[in-house]
């Protein structure tokens, strides 16, 4: 089973900027551990990044300006910066699959299992997981490598991903030992 690591929305605006998620700093070491592991194993790594056009995208009406194309806020944080051979998928909606070429990329890489990490568990991770499930991918969500703006939403969302999409949920350490 070919596996890819997806790092969702670990962007400057969400980690330390305008829409800062306090949990992002907590999960960063766990995502970094998985990223280092994936790089050693030559596993595909995909950075799935919010990327919005000012004054156009529907999400901006709900959330205000964030992750605007071409700004520092829309860049992956320094600690997780993509390196040569990794992929960056830009998205304008919550799901990494909606109107992007993520599915095509994963199929060309012959990937059928996804490890979902990043923020926000209850929004972007959840919608990406749903679309992955609908497309037939197996899903793994390391509980300590995803976070929400409201920490009370994290565990119920992880439970939902497990019950509704069959996501495997475990810790980063448990996952790293299985890869």
N, C-alpha and C positions, 0 to 999 in steps of 0.2 A: 504494500500500500504506500504510494508516494504521498508525502506530507509536505505542506507549506505552512510557514509561520506568517500570519497576518498581524501587523501592528497597526491598529486603528486609531487615527486622530491624536497621536502623541505629538502635537504641534505646540509651538510657542504660545499661541493664544489660549490654549486649553491647559497648559501645564503651569505657565507663569504669567500669562497676559490677561487680556480683557475678560475672558470667560474661564478664569482659573478654576480648575477642579482640584481641591485639596488632596484627594486620593491619588492623583497622578504621581506625586512625589513618593508615595508609599509603594505603589506598584512598580515604579521605575527599576529598582534593582532586580525584581523578578523578571521583568521583560528583558532587561539587559542579559540576565543569565540565559534565558531562552534564545535570545539573539546570538550570543556567543556560541552557544551549543549548535544552533542551526548553521552558523557560519563554518564551524569546525566540521560538521557533517555534510557540508555543501547542500543543505536543504534550501529550497527556494524561499526567499524572504520577500514579502510584499508589504510595502508601506501604503496604507489606504488613508488618503488625506482629504479632509474637507478643503474645498477650494471654490470660493464664490466670486461672482462678478458683482461689483458694487451697484446697488440700485436695481438689480435684475432678479436675483434668486429669491424664491419663495421663502426659504429658511430665514433670510435676513429680516423679513417682516415679523417673524415670530421671535427671533433671538437677537436682533440688532446686528450691526456689522461685526463679522468675525471671519477669520481665515480668508481674507480677501486676496485674490490672485495677485502675485507679485510682491506681497508684503512679508516682512519678517514673521508676522503672526501666523502665516500659512505654511511656514517651514517646519520640518521635523526638528525636534529638539536636538541639540548638539550631541547629547549622550547616546542617541539612537540613529544618528545621521546615516542615510543609505550609503553604501559603498558600491564600487563597481561590481556589476553582476546582480545587484538587487533591483527590485522593481518598485516604481511609484505609480499608484493609481490615484488619479484625482477624481473626486466625487462632488456633486453639487446637491445631493440629497443624503439622507441618513444611511442608506444601504450602499455598501461598496460595490454591489452588483448593478444597481439601477442606472441604466444608460451609460455604463462604463464598459471597458473591454476586459474586466477582471475574469469573467467566466472563460472567455476565449484564451486568455493568457494561461489560466490554470489548466485548461484542457490541452493546450499545446505543450505544457510542462508535464502532462500526464499525472496531475495531482488529483487525488480523490479524498484526501483527508485534510482538514483545515484546523489549525490551532489559532483561535481568536484571542487576541490580547488588546488592551488599550482602554479607551474611554469613548463614550459613556456606555456602560453596560446596558442600561435600560433604554437607550436610544440607538446609537450607531452600531454597537456590537449586536444588539438584539435584532435589528433589521437586517444586518449583514448575515447573521445566523439564520434567520428565516429564509432569506433568498438562497443561501447555501443549501439548506435543507430541501427547498423546492427544486433545486437543481441536482440533487442526489449526492451531495458531499457529506462525508462523515465529519462531525464537528466535535472539537475538544475545546473546552473553556477552562483554563487554569484559574481557579477562584481568586488567587492572590495576584493575578496579573491583569485584572479588569477592575475598573472603579466607576463610580457615579458621582454626580454633583451632590446628590442626597444619599449619604451612606446607608440610610435605612432601605433604599431601593435595591441595593446590590444583591444581597442574598436571595430575596424573592425573585429577582430577575434571573439569577443563575438557576434557581429551582425551576422556573418556567422554561428556560432553555433546555434543561435536562428532561422535564416531563413532556414538553410539546414537540421538541425537535430531536430528542434522543441524544443530546449533547453529553459527552463524557465530561464530568466535572471532577477535578482533582487539584492538588497543589502543584506549584511549579516544580518543587523537588520531586514529587511523585512522577510527574510527567517527564522530567529530564532523565530519570532513571529508566524510563521505558523507551526512550527514543534511541 
